[in-house]
């Protein structure tokens, strides 16, 4: 089955920094849950529990890496390193690019 990505419009009234920070907070919560799951599975009596605990630990590590990447992206935007959006000229005028 083919997965199609659809993008919802960003909530109005929020800066990119606020939106990224909200996603970082969500990811940090999921990371915490994965770490708790790791601890529970590590000491479970199930024969496969140790393997499942390792999977939970990997999930937590990947989430941490994503949070770190979001932090780097925020720093780049704050420093102006990323530049204008592709359909925006440096003076803010729309260049007629595709509309999302």
C-alpha positions as CSV (number, residue, x, y, z in Angstrom):
1,X,0.0,0.0,0.0
2,X,1.4,3.4,-1.0
3,X,1.7,6.0,1.7
4,X,1.0,9.5,0.5
5,X,2.2,12.4,2.6
6,X,-0.1,15.2,3.2
7,X,0.9,18.4,4.9
8,X,-1.5,20.4,7.0
9,X,-1.1,24.2,6.9
10,X,0.9,25.5,9.8
11,X,-1.2,27.1,12.6
12,X,-1.4,30.8,12.1
13,X,-0.2,33.2,14.8
14,X,2.8,31.0,15.7
15,X,6.4,31.5,14.8
16,X,8.6,28.7,13.3
17,X,10.5,28.7,16.5
18,X,7.4,28.1,18.6
19,X,6.2,25.3,16.3
20,X,9.6,23.6,16.4
21,X,9.8,23.9,20.1
22,X,6.3,22.3,20.5
23,X,7.4,19.4,18.3
24,X,10.6,19.1,20.4
25,X,8.5,18.9,23.6
26,X,6.3,16.2,22.1
27,X,9.4,14.2,21.0
28,X,10.9,14.5,24.4
29,X,7.8,13.1,26.0
30,X,7.8,10.1,23.6
31,X,11.5,9.6,24.4
32,X,10.7,9.5,28.1
33,X,8.0,6.9,27.5
34,X,10.4,4.8,25.4
35,X,13.0,4.9,28.2
36,X,10.4,3.8,30.8
37,X,9.4,1.0,28.4
38,X,13.0,0.0,28.1
39,X,13.4,-0.3,31.9
40,X,10.2,-2.3,32.3
41,X,11.0,-4.7,29.5
42,X,14.6,-5.1,30.6
43,X,13.4,-6.8,33.8
44,X,10.3,-8.6,32.4
45,X,10.0,-12.4,32.6
46,X,9.2,-12.8,28.9
47,X,11.9,-14.6,26.8
48,X,11.9,-11.9,24.2
49,X,11.7,-9.0,26.7
50,X,15.4,-8.2,26.5
51,X,15.2,-7.9,22.7
52,X,12.2,-5.7,23.0
53,X,13.9,-3.5,25.6
54,X,16.8,-3.0,23.1
55,X,14.3,-1.9,20.5
56,X,12.8,0.6,23.0
57,X,16.3,1.9,23.7
58,X,17.0,2.4,20.0
59,X,13.7,4.2,19.6
60,X,14.7,6.6,22.5
61,X,18.1,7.2,20.9
62,X,16.6,8.0,17.5
63,X,14.1,10.4,19.0
64,X,16.9,12.1,20.9
65,X,18.8,12.5,17.6
66,X,15.7,14.1,16.0
67,X,15.4,16.5,18.9
68,X,19.0,17.5,18.5
69,X,18.5,18.0,14.8
70,X,15.5,20.3,15.5
71,X,17.7,22.3,17.9
72,X,20.3,22.8,15.2
73,X,17.7,23.8,12.7
74,X,16.3,26.4,15.2
75,X,19.8,27.8,15.7
76,X,20.3,28.1,11.9
77,X,17.0,30.0,11.5
78,X,17.8,32.3,14.4
79,X,21.2,33.1,12.9
80,X,19.6,33.8,9.5
81,X,21.7,31.0,7.9
82,X,18.8,29.3,6.2
83,X,17.8,32.3,4.0
84,X,14.3,33.1,2.7
85,X,11.8,30.5,1.6
86,X,12.3,29.2,-2.0
87,X,9.4,31.3,-3.4
88,X,10.5,34.4,-1.6
89,X,13.1,36.9,-2.8
90,X,15.6,38.3,-0.3
91,X,13.4,41.4,0.0
92,X,10.3,39.4,0.9
93,X,8.6,39.7,-2.5
94,X,6.9,36.6,-3.8
95,X,8.7,35.2,-6.9
96,X,5.8,33.3,-8.2
97,X,7.0,29.9,-7.0
98,X,4.6,27.0,-6.1
99,X,2.2,27.6,-3.4
100,X,1.9,25.0,-0.7
